[in-house]
Amino acid sequence: MEAVGGVTSTRHQSEREAKMHLYSLTLQKASSISSACAGSFSDPKTQEIVAAKGKIIELLRPLADRPGSLAVVSSTEVFGSIRSIIPFRLPGM
């Protein structure tokens, strides 16, 4: 506390109480695919697709029993936005 002109100030207490916390929340998942690439990501003998939907990365696998259908193997939300996905191969693999 500080005494300023005979008035007691609680400047430090009000600074601690006045902290603002921001929270970002998406109410609905993105539905349109903005970028995608194909490859073998979880198994060398399986063709899969990685799709970017806003800030979500999904690993999709074609269903053998239903041609033209895809199953979501994994889905992960990232903090940020995905602008592009490009395939690459590690040397020696």
C-alpha positions, 0 to 999 in steps of 0.5 A: 500500500502507498500513501498518496496525498493522504489517500491509501492506494492499493495499486499492487492488489488491483494489478493482481486482480485485473489480470485478463485471460483470453480463451479461444474456442471453436464451436464447430469443426471445419468441414472443407479440406483445404489441402491433402496429400497421399502416402504411406504414413502408418504402414508401408503397404497401406495407402492413406491420405492426410487432409488439412481442415483449417486447424485439424489434421486428419489421417484417412484410410480407404475402406476395402469393403466399401469402394469410394469411402474413407475412414478417419484413422486419426484426427488432431487439432493444432494451435494455429492454421494449416496453410499447406501440406506437401509430401516428402521422403526421408533420405535412405527410406 
